[in-house]
Amino acid sequence: MTDLAISALAVSCCIVLSHAAVKTCTHNGATYDLGDSWVADDSCNGCDCTDFGTECGSHLNCDNNNLLGKPGDPLCRYGYQFHRVGEAWQAQDHCNNCNCTVSGMMCTYKPCKNTGFDKPKENGGEFMDCPYKNVYYHYGAHFLADNGCNTCICVMPGNYATFPGCTTTKCTLIG
């Protein structure tokens, strides 16, 4: 392969993988900030404003037993679950607590013995390792983001590179 062909391949690779991060999302005429979550049109799934735009789930079959609220109502996302405003739950580390407010999620932040999250690797940089804030995690690892509130998982969307996919919920930590 010529140097020109290799350069063209590298450029086309990076163009495909890059995206323009959004600052706001619009859904049904309403504008949401990055990190906002709200009740989807079906009233039982949630939507998120992410770097890629509006992402709405359709994972749940709707019935009157699992409604999250009216479409557009604010929600908080913790890991893979949506929570209604006013709802409280125990954090994944099993020692802190979170509460969903209209301003976003509020969680206590105290040191715990067993966090329930994966720990970074001792040695990193190997194939399928996921770099995050100068440490590495195994592919598939689920870990707490550096803000102490959002969670991340090490994913590989293509064939060659892993990266952390992190929730972007607005958080306030209560010490």
Helices and strands as residue ranges (DSSP letters): H 3-17, E 24-27, E 30-33, E 37-39, E 46-50, E 53-56, E 74-78, E 81-84, E 88-90, E 97-101, E 104-108, E 130-132, E 135-137, E 142-144, E 151-155, E 163-166, E 171-174
